[in-house]
Amino acid sequence: MATPLTVLTYLHNAAARGERTALIVLTAVEGGAARGTGTLMGVSEAGHWCGSLSGGCTEAAIAGEARRVIENGKAKVLRIGAGSPLIDIRLPCGSGIDLLIVPQPDAAAIAGTIARLTDRQPIVLAAGTDGALVLHAANSRTRSGWQDAKFHLRLDPPLRMIIAGHGEEVEALARQTGAWGAVVEVITPDERLASQLGVVPIKTPTSPVPLDLDPWSALVLLFHDHDWEVPLLARALPQPHLWIGAMGSRTTHARRLVALAEAGVPAELSSRIHGPIGLIPSARDPETLALSVLAEVVAAYGARRNSSGIPLSRQLP
């Protein structure tokens, strides 16, 4: 899946190869559409692109329009679909989308945005109809939208899934999460699994491991031996986080809460743990459990992003 970070990295790498590029921002949607406002696409003069704005039905045509903008050198606001003068480019769903095409996007702004997202900090990238790109700090009130002839694009860090556990469940969740496009980190006492996934195993439940969470990070515990859980949960729960959950039945979760209380973890913290985990009740095979947990965490990530701040105008300037 092409995330904003992968699109921006694509533009950065293409420019480093000496290729002229264009950044395309989906700024408004009329009717139903395959992609939402704020979706990005990057196009190179070499003829390839990264990202999609319509689910595959118009990307080649949009890339062609972007290459013409690259040649012209001037930013362009373009309507595709319903209400567009380009009658040869139509969306099958009958909707219309507005695009802002920025040729030769400022390299420093692209690099700064990549650095901020890599450091797991939200950022606002303001793209002007004059082709300028300006970075702004993001706060809890800023969301994507038009303001003063600039489309202010709020970008949040990608979802990070920290998976702690052992067995096939860890392997399945790591693979599915990586395929979805999230950052994956694994903590495991299973040396075979650690060598397979390229991570350093932990030796004991109290082994020092990096466990730094943020509002866009989830921690999933997949231990069959639940004695491994308490030290990790005691470290994780006081930190800002997106979601924390642990595998097991309702009975197992009740025992987990008792163990945390005995370890001195306040009830208001342990009450934040999701358990049982997953959207599919009583999933028992590793692949189904992984799918079930990933869906729950992705839903939480989407809700966090959608609830951040007050939207700006979605209308063209």
C-alpha positions in Angstrom: 0.0 0.0 0.0 1.3 3.4 -1.0 1.4 5.6 2.2 2.1 9.4 2.1 5.6 8.5 3.3 6.3 6.0 0.5 5.0 8.6 -2.1 7.2 11.3 -0.7 10.2 8.9 -0.6 9.5 8.0 -4.2 9.6 11.7 -5.2 12.8 12.2 -3.2 14.6 9.2 -4.8 13.4 10.2 -8.3 14.7 13.7 -7.9 18.0 12.3 -6.6 18.3 10.4 -9.9 17.9 13.6 -11.8 14.3 13.1 -12.8 11.8 15.9 -12.9 8.7 15.0 -10.8 5.2 16.2 -9.8 3.4 15.8 -6.5 -0.4 15.3 -6.9 -2.7 16.0 -4.0 -6.4 14.9 -4.0 -8.0 18.0 -2.6 -11.7 17.3 -2.8 -14.2 14.5 -3.6 -17.7 14.9 -5.0 -19.8 11.8 -4.6 -18.4 8.4 -3.9 -14.7 7.8 -4.7 -12.1 5.1 -4.2 -9.7 7.5 -2.4 -10.2 10.2 0.2 -9.1 13.8 0.5 -5.4 14.1 1.1 -4.4 11.1 -0.9 -1.0 11.6 -2.6 0.4 10.4 -5.9 3.9 11.0 -7.2 4.8 11.1 -10.9 8.1 11.1 -12.7 8.9 12.4 -16.2 10.3 9.0 -16.8 6.8 7.6 -17.1 6.3 5.8 -13.8 4.4 6.8 -10.7 3.7 5.9 -7.1 0.3 5.9 -5.4 -3.2 5.9 -6.7 -6.0 8.5 -6.7 -8.9 6.5 -8.2 -8.3 2.8 -7.6 -6.5 2.1 -10.9 -9.0 3.3 -13.5 -7.5 6.7 -14.3 -3.9 6.7 -12.9 -2.3 6.4 -16.4 -4.3 9.4 -17.7 -3.6 11.4 -14.5 0.1 10.7 -14.8 0.0 11.9 -18.4 -1.6 15.2 -17.3 1.1 15.5 -14.6 3.9 15.1 -17.1 2.4 17.9 -19.1 2.4 20.0 -16.0 6.0 19.1 -15.4 6.9 20.3 -18.9 4.9 23.5 -18.4 6.4 24.2 -15.0 3.3 25.7 -13.5 1.1 24.2 -10.8 -2.4 23.2 -11.9 -5.8 22.5 -10.2 -7.5 19.8 -12.2 -11.0 18.3 -12.0 -11.3 14.6 -13.0 -14.6 12.9 -13.6 -18.0 14.6 -13.2 -17.8 18.3 -14.1 -14.4 18.0 -15.8 -13.6 19.4 -19.2 -11.5 16.3 -19.8 -14.4 14.3 -21.2 -12.1 11.4 -22.2 -11.2 10.8 -18.5 -14.1 9.4 -16.5 -14.5 7.7 -13.1 -16.7 4.6 -13.4 -18.4 5.5 -10.0 -19.7 8.8 -11.6 -18.0 11.0 -9.0 -15.6 13.9 -9.4 -12.3 14.6 -7.8 -10.1 17.7 -7.6 -6.4 17.5 -7.9 -3.6 19.9 -7.2 -0.5 19.1 -9.3 2.7 20.6 -8.1 5.7 20.3 -10.6 9.2 20.0 -9.3 8.1 20.0 -5.6 10.6 21.7 -3.4 13.3 19.2 -2.4 13.9 20.7 1.0 10.2 20.6 1.9 9.9 17.0 0.7 13.0 16.0 2.7 11.8 17.8 5.8 8.4 16.1 5.6 10.0 12.7 5.3 12.3 13.4 8.2 9.4 14.6 10.4 7.3 11.5 9.6 10.2 9.2 10.1 10.8 10.8 13.6 7.1 10.0 14.2 5.9 13.6 14.4 2.8 15.0 12.6 3.4 17.7 10.1 1.4 20.0 7.8 2.5 20.4 4.2 1.0 23.5 2.6 0.9 23.2 -1.2 0.1 26.4 -3.0 -1.6 27.0 -6.3 1.6 28.9 -7.2 3.6 25.6 -6.8 5.2 26.5 -3.4 5.5 23.9 -0.6 5.8 25.1 3.0 6.0 23.1 6.2 4.0 24.0 9.3 3.9 22.4 12.7 0.8 20.3 13.3 -1.3 20.5 16.4 -4.5 18.9 17.6 -6.7 21.4 15.7 -5.2 21.2 12.2 -6.6 19.0 9.5 -6.4 18.9 5.7 -8.2 21.6 3.7 -7.9 24.8 1.6 -6.8 28.0 3.3 -5.5 31.2 1.6 -5.0 29.5 -1.8 -3.0 26.7 -0.2 -4.1 23.2 0.5 -2.9 22.4 4.0 -2.2 18.7 4.1 -2.0 17.2 7.5 0.2 14.1 7.6 0.4 11.8 10.6 3.2 9.2 11.2 2.5 5.8 9.7 0.9 3.1 11.9 3.6 1.2 13.9 2.8 -2.2 15.2 5.0 -3.6 18.0 4.4 -7.3 18.3 5.7 -9.1 21.4 5.2 -12.8 21.7 6.2 -16.2 20.4 4.8 -18.7 17.9 3.1 -18.7 14.6 0.7 -15.8 15.7 3.7 -13.4 15.7 4.9 -14.5 12.3 1.4 -14.2 10.8 0.7 -10.8 12.3 4.1 -9.4 11.3 3.7 -10.5 7.7 0.1 -9.2 7.3 0.9 -5.9 9.0 3.9 -5.4 6.8 1.9 -6.1 3.7 -0.7 -3.6 4.8 2.0 -0.9 4.9 2.7 -0.3 8.6 6.0 -0.2 10.4 6.6 -3.5 12.2 8.7 -4.2 15.2 9.0 -7.6 16.9 10.0 -8.5 20.5 10.3 -12.3 21.0 12.0 -14.9 23.2 11.8 -17.4 20.3 15.3 -17.5 18.8 14.1 -19.3 15.6 11.5 -16.6 15.0 13.9 -13.8 15.9 16.5 -15.0 13.3 13.7 -15.4 10.7 12.3 -11.9 11.3 15.7 -10.2 11.8 15.1 -9.1 15.4 17.1 -9.6 18.6 15.4 -12.0 21.0 14.7 -11.2 24.6 16.0 -13.6 27.2 13.8 -13.0 30.2 10.5 -11.1 30.9 12.5 -8.3 32.5 15.2 -8.1 29.7 15.8 -4.5 28.6 14.2 -3.9 25.2 13.3 -0.6 23.4 9.7 0.0 24.0 8.9 3.6 23.1 5.2 4.2 22.1 3.5 7.2 20.6 -0.1 8.1 19.7 0.3 6.2 16.4 1.8 3.0 17.8 0.1 -0.2 18.9 1.5 -2.9 21.1 0.1 -6.5 20.6 1.1 -9.2 23.1 0.9 -12.7 21.7 2.4 -14.8 24.5 1.1 -18.3 25.3 3.1 -18.1 28.5 1.5 -15.0 30.1 4.3 -14.5 32.6 6.1 -12.5 29.9 3.3 -9.9 29.8 3.3 -8.0 33.0 6.8 -6.3 32.8 6.1 -5.2 29.2 2.6 -3.9 30.0 3.8 -2.1 33.1 6.3 -0.2 30.9 3.9 0.5 28.0 0.7 1.5 29.7 1.8 4.9 31.1 3.1 6.0 27.7 1.0 7.7 25.0 -0.2 5.0 22.6 -2.8 4.2 20.0 -3.8 0.7 21.2 -2.6 -2.0 23.5 -4.0 -5.5 23.5 -3.1 -9.0 24.6 -4.1 -12.5 23.4 -6.3 -14.7 25.5 -9.8 -15.5 26.7 -11.9 -13.4 29.0 -10.7 -15.6 31.9 -7.1 -15.1 30.9 -7.6 -11.4 30.7 -9.1 -11.3 34.2 -6.1 -13.1 35.5 -3.9 -10.7 33.7 -5.5 -7.7 35.4 -5.0 -9.4 38.8 -1.3 -9.9 38.0 -0.9 -6.3 37.0 -2.6 -5.1 40.1 -0.3 -7.2 42.2 2.6 -5.7 40.3 1.4 -2.2 41.3 -0.1 -1.1 38.0 -3.1 1.2 38.7 -6.5 -0.1 37.5 -7.0 3.1 35.4 -4.0 2.1 33.3 -4.7 -1.7 33.0 -8.3 -0.9 32.0 -6.9 0.4 28.7 -5.8 -3.1 27.6 -7.9 -4.7 24.9 -8.7 -8.3 25.6 -9.9 -10.5 24.1 -8.4 -9.0 21.0 -9.6 -8.9 17.4 -12.8 -8.2 15.5 -13.5 -11.9 14.8 -14.7 -13.6 18.0 -12.8 -16.7 19.2 -10.3 -16.7 16.2 -8.0 -19.7 16.8 -5.8 -20.2 13.9 -2.8 -17.8 13.5 -3.8 -16.3 10.2 -7.4 -15.5 11.2 -6.2 -14.1 14.5 -3.7 -11.9 12.8 -6.3 -10.6 10.3 -8.7 -10.0 13.2 -6.2 -8.0 15.3 -4.8 -6.1 12.3 -8.4 -5.0 11.4 -9.0 -3.8 14.9 -5.8 -1.8 15.1 -6.2 -0.3 11.6 -9.7 0.8 12.6 -8.3 2.5 15.7 -5.6 4.2 13.6 -8.2 5.5 11.2 -10.3 6.8 14.0 -7.3 8.6 15.6 -6.5 10.3 12.3 -10.1 11.3 11.6 -10.7 12.7 15.0 -7.6 15.0 15.0 -8.6 18.7 14.9 -11.1 20.8 13.1 -11.4 20.6 9.3 -10.6 23.5 7.1 -12.6 24.4 4.1 -12.8 21.6 1.4 -13.7 24.1 -1.3 -11.3 25.4 -4.0 -10.0 28.9 -3.3 
